[in-house]
Every structure is written in C-alpha cells, then in structure tokens.
Amino acid sequence: IAALDWPKGKPLRVTPIASESLNVQVSSGRDWLALTGEAQLDESRVLSLQELMTLTRASRSRFVRLGEGEYLALSEQLRQQLRDLDALGQGKKDGLQLPQASASWLDDTLADMTVDGDKAWRGRMDALARAAELQPVLPPGLRAELRGYQLDGFVWMSRLAQAGLGAC
C-alpha cells in the first residue's frame, strides 16, 4: 500500500524521465572507465548522473522527490539502469568509475542513452564487436577431433585474444 501526502491547494509537479533523456560521456583510463552524464529536465534545470543516482538510491519507488511538491517519475528501465550502475560503479567526486572489464556490459546498459565516448572507448567497443563476429578456424596442424565443449572453449578463447583480453 502506497500513500501520497498531497497538501490541499498546493500544486504537485511530476516530470517524467526515461533513459533516452540522459547524455552520458565515457572516458577511459588504464584499467577503469569514467562515466559522467546529465539529464535536461526543462529549459533551466539539469540533473547530473551523480544526482540522479543519489536520488534513486534514497527512493524505494520510481517517483523521486526533487523538492516541495516536485517529483521525477523515472521509467522502470532507467531506474534499473541507475541501480545497476550504482551496484557496479564506484562514486567519484565528478562521476562514476567502473572496471575496464565491464566495457561490454556498460555498452549494453547504456544502449538507450546518448553516449559519447573518447577514442579509447570507441576503440574498445570496435575491438569487442570484431571479436564477437570472429569465426575462428582450428589450426591446420591439430591432430585431434574436438568435442563440443572443447570447440566452444577454443572459440571463446580465440575471441578473447582477438579483443585483447586474457584468460586462463
């Protein structure tokens, strides 16, 4: 059961916001990704990604209180995306920091947002896309017939190598 206290005679303003409203910038470090962003609510009001995450963290519903009689109505998708980013990322003073290994997950998570990445980020995404499309061929000198799981492992490790990632 949910209750809303609506003072008589006072207006209530609810601003809907969805994933498409966010503009996100991704920059790359040696072993991390930095994420900053913002959402334009109206002509004069902009919320940073950090502010949105803080507000979402404090709310149990998709309605987030901004001020007296003012609420944001987050889409369920955006609410989940913000929670996922909060769970994986580490808050920094000017944004969010994620491990470099989360690049593919991050690309999927930000799919509906407007994303602007630096050259290293775009290069990483291109390398991952090329690796996913790779159809590796067994070495001609191999004198064995691989079982299904062995072939799957060979393909997986070949794709990791193509993307510049390591595996044991």
The 8 nearest C-alpha neighbors of each residue, nearest first, counted from 0:
[[1, 2, 3, 60, 59, 4, 61, 62],
 [2, 0, 3, 60, 4, 59, 62, 61],
 [3, 1, 4, 0, 5, 60, 62, 6],
 [2, 4, 5, 1, 6, 0, 62, 11],
 [3, 5, 6, 2, 7, 68, 1, 11],
 [6, 4, 3, 7, 9, 11, 68, 10],
 [7, 5, 9, 4, 8, 10, 68, 11],
 [8, 6, 9, 5, 10, 4, 11, 68],
 [7, 9, 6, 10, 5, 11, 68, 4],
 [8, 10, 7, 6, 11, 5, 68, 67],
 [11, 9, 12, 68, 8, 6, 7, 5],
 [10, 12, 68, 69, 9, 13, 5, 70],
 [11, 13, 69, 68, 70, 10, 14, 71],
 [14, 12, 70, 71, 69, 72, 15, 11],
 [13, 15, 71, 72, 70, 16, 12, 40],
 [16, 14, 72, 71, 73, 13, 17, 74],
 [15, 17, 73, 72, 74, 20, 14, 71],
 [18, 16, 74, 19, 20, 77, 73, 15],
 [19, 17, 77, 20, 112, 21, 111, 76],
 [18, 20, 112, 17, 111, 21, 113, 22],
 [21, 19, 18, 38, 17, 16, 22, 112],
 [22, 20, 38, 112, 19, 37, 18, 23],
 [21, 23, 113, 36, 37, 114, 112, 38],
 [24, 22, 36, 114, 35, 113, 21, 115],
 [23, 25, 115, 35, 116, 34, 114, 36],
 [26, 24, 116, 34, 33, 115, 117, 23],
 [27, 25, 33, 117, 32, 116, 120, 24],
 [28, 26, 32, 120, 119, 31, 33, 25],
 [27, 29, 31, 30, 32, 26, 33, 99],
 [28, 30, 31, 27, 99, 32, 98, 119],
 [31, 29, 99, 28, 98, 32, 27, 100],
 [32, 30, 99, 98, 28, 97, 29, 27],
 [31, 33, 27, 97, 99, 96, 26, 28],
 [34, 32, 96, 26, 25, 95, 27, 97],
 [33, 35, 25, 95, 94, 24, 96, 32],
 [36, 34, 94, 24, 23, 48, 95, 25],
 [37, 35, 23, 48, 22, 47, 24, 21],
 [36, 38, 47, 48, 46, 22, 21, 45],
 [37, 39, 21, 46, 20, 45, 40, 22],
 [38, 40, 45, 41, 44, 46, 37, 20],
 [41, 39, 44, 45, 38, 42, 46, 14],
 [40, 42, 44, 43, 39, 45, 14, 38],
 [43, 41, 44, 40, 39, 45, 38, 46],
 [42, 44, 41, 45, 40, 39, 46, 38],
 [45, 43, 41, 40, 42, 39, 46, 38],
 [44, 46, 39, 38, 40, 37, 47, 43],
 [47, 45, 38, 37, 50, 51, 39, 48],
 [46, 48, 37, 50, 49, 36, 51, 38],
 [47, 49, 36, 51, 37, 50, 52, 35],
 [48, 50, 52, 47, 51, 94, 53, 95],
 [51, 49, 53, 47, 52, 48, 46, 54],
 [52, 50, 48, 54, 49, 53, 55, 47],
 [51, 53, 55, 49, 50, 54, 81, 56],
 [52, 54, 50, 56, 51, 55, 49, 57],
 [55, 53, 51, 57, 56, 52, 50, 63],
 [56, 54, 52, 58, 57, 53, 51, 63],
 [55, 57, 53, 54, 58, 52, 82, 59],
 [58, 56, 54, 55, 53, 59, 63, 52],
 [59, 57, 55, 60, 56, 63, 54, 61],
 [60, 58, 57, 61, 55, 56, 62, 63],
 [61, 59, 62, 58, 63, 55, 73, 78],
 [60, 62, 73, 72, 63, 78, 75, 74],
 [63, 61, 72, 60, 71, 73, 70, 64],
 [64, 62, 71, 70, 58, 61, 54, 65],
 [63, 65, 70, 66, 69, 71, 62, 54],
 [66, 64, 70, 69, 63, 71, 67, 54],
 [65, 67, 69, 64, 68, 70, 63, 12],
 [66, 68, 69, 65, 64, 70, 11, 12],
 [69, 67, 11, 66, 12, 10, 70, 9],
 [70, 68, 12, 66, 65, 67, 13, 11],
 [71, 69, 64, 13, 65, 63, 12, 62],
 [70, 72, 14, 63, 13, 62, 15, 73],
 [71, 73, 15, 62, 14, 61, 16, 13],
 [74, 72, 16, 61, 78, 71, 17, 15],
 [73, 75, 17, 77, 76, 78, 16, 72],
 [74, 76, 78, 77, 73, 79, 61, 17],
 [77, 75, 79, 74, 78, 80, 18, 17],
 [78, 76, 80, 18, 74, 79, 75, 17],
 [77, 79, 75, 81, 76, 80, 73, 74],
 [80, 78, 82, 76, 77, 81, 83, 75],
 [81, 79, 77, 83, 82, 78, 84, 76],
 [80, 82, 84, 78, 79, 83, 52, 85],
 [81, 83, 85, 79, 80, 84, 86, 78],
 [84, 82, 86, 80, 85, 81, 79, 87],
 [85, 83, 81, 87, 86, 82, 88, 80],
 [84, 86, 82, 88, 83, 87, 81, 52],
 [87, 85, 83, 84, 88, 82, 89, 81],
 [88, 86, 84, 85, 83, 97, 89, 98],
 [89, 87, 97, 85, 96, 84, 86, 95],
 [88, 90, 96, 95, 97, 91, 87, 85],
 [91, 89, 95, 94, 96, 88, 92, 49],
 [90, 92, 94, 95, 93, 89, 96, 49],
 [93, 91, 94, 90, 95, 49, 96, 89],
 [92, 94, 91, 35, 95, 49, 90, 34],
 [95, 93, 35, 91, 34, 92, 49, 90],
 [94, 96, 90, 34, 91, 89, 33, 88],
 [95, 97, 33, 89, 88, 32, 34, 90],
 [98, 96, 88, 32, 31, 89, 99, 33],
 [97, 99, 31, 100, 101, 32, 30, 96],
 [98, 100, 31, 30, 101, 32, 102, 97],
 [101, 99, 98, 102, 103, 31, 30, 97],
 [100, 102, 104, 99, 98, 103, 105, 97],
 [103, 101, 105, 104, 100, 99, 106, 124],
 [102, 104, 106, 105, 101, 107, 124, 127],
 [105, 103, 107, 101, 106, 102, 108, 100],
 [104, 106, 108, 102, 107, 103, 101, 109],
 [105, 107, 103, 109, 104, 108, 102, 110],
 [108, 106, 110, 104, 105, 109, 103, 111],
 [107, 109, 105, 106, 110, 104, 80, 111],
 [108, 110, 112, 106, 107, 111, 105, 114],
 [109, 111, 107, 108, 112, 106, 113, 114],
 [112, 110, 19, 109, 18, 113, 108, 21],
 [113, 111, 19, 109, 18, 21, 110, 114],
 [112, 114, 22, 23, 21, 115, 19, 111],
 [115, 113, 23, 24, 112, 22, 116, 109],
 [114, 116, 24, 23, 25, 113, 117, 22],
 [117, 115, 25, 120, 24, 26, 121, 114],
 [116, 118, 26, 120, 119, 121, 25, 115],
 [117, 119, 121, 120, 122, 116, 26, 27],
 [118, 120, 122, 121, 117, 27, 123, 26],
 [121, 119, 123, 117, 122, 116, 118, 27],
 [120, 122, 124, 118, 123, 119, 116, 125],
 [121, 123, 119, 125, 120, 124, 118, 126],
 [122, 124, 120, 126, 121, 125, 119, 127],
 [123, 125, 121, 127, 122, 126, 128, 120],
 [124, 126, 122, 128, 123, 127, 121, 129],
 [127, 125, 123, 129, 162, 124, 128, 130],
 [128, 126, 130, 124, 162, 125, 129, 131],
 [127, 129, 125, 131, 130, 126, 124, 132],
 [130, 128, 126, 132, 127, 131, 125, 133],
 [129, 131, 158, 127, 133, 162, 161, 132],
 [132, 130, 128, 129, 133, 127, 158, 134],
 [131, 133, 129, 130, 128, 134, 158, 127],
 [132, 134, 130, 131, 135, 129, 158, 161],
 [133, 135, 132, 136, 154, 158, 131, 130],
 [136, 134, 133, 154, 137, 157, 158, 153],
 [137, 135, 138, 134, 139, 154, 157, 153],
 [136, 138, 139, 135, 141, 153, 140, 150],
 [137, 139, 140, 141, 136, 135, 142, 143],
 [138, 140, 141, 137, 142, 136, 143, 135],
 [141, 139, 138, 142, 137, 143, 136, 144],
 [142, 140, 139, 138, 143, 137, 144, 145],
 [143, 141, 140, 144, 139, 138, 145, 137],
 [144, 142, 141, 145, 140, 146, 137, 139],
 [143, 145, 146, 142, 141, 150, 149, 147],
 [146, 144, 149, 150, 143, 147, 148, 153],
 [145, 147, 149, 148, 150, 144, 151, 143],
 [148, 146, 150, 149, 151, 145, 152, 144],
 [147, 149, 151, 150, 146, 152, 145, 153],
 [150, 148, 152, 146, 151, 147, 145, 153],
 [149, 151, 153, 147, 152, 148, 145, 154],
 [152, 150, 148, 154, 149, 153, 155, 147],
 [151, 153, 155, 149, 150, 154, 156, 148],
 [152, 154, 150, 156, 155, 151, 157, 149],
 [155, 153, 157, 151, 152, 156, 135, 158],
 [156, 154, 152, 158, 153, 157, 151, 159],
 [155, 157, 159, 153, 158, 154, 152, 160],
 [158, 156, 154, 160, 159, 155, 153, 161],
 [157, 159, 130, 161, 155, 160, 156, 154],
 [158, 160, 156, 164, 162, 161, 157, 155],
 [159, 161, 163, 157, 158, 162, 164, 156],
 [162, 160, 158, 130, 159, 163, 157, 126],
 [163, 161, 159, 126, 130, 127, 160, 164],
 [164, 162, 160, 161, 159, 165, 126, 158],
 [165, 163, 159, 162, 160, 166, 161, 158],
 [164, 166, 159, 160, 163, 167, 156, 162],
 [167, 165, 164, 156, 159, 160, 155, 157],
 [166, 165, 156, 164, 159, 152, 160, 155]]
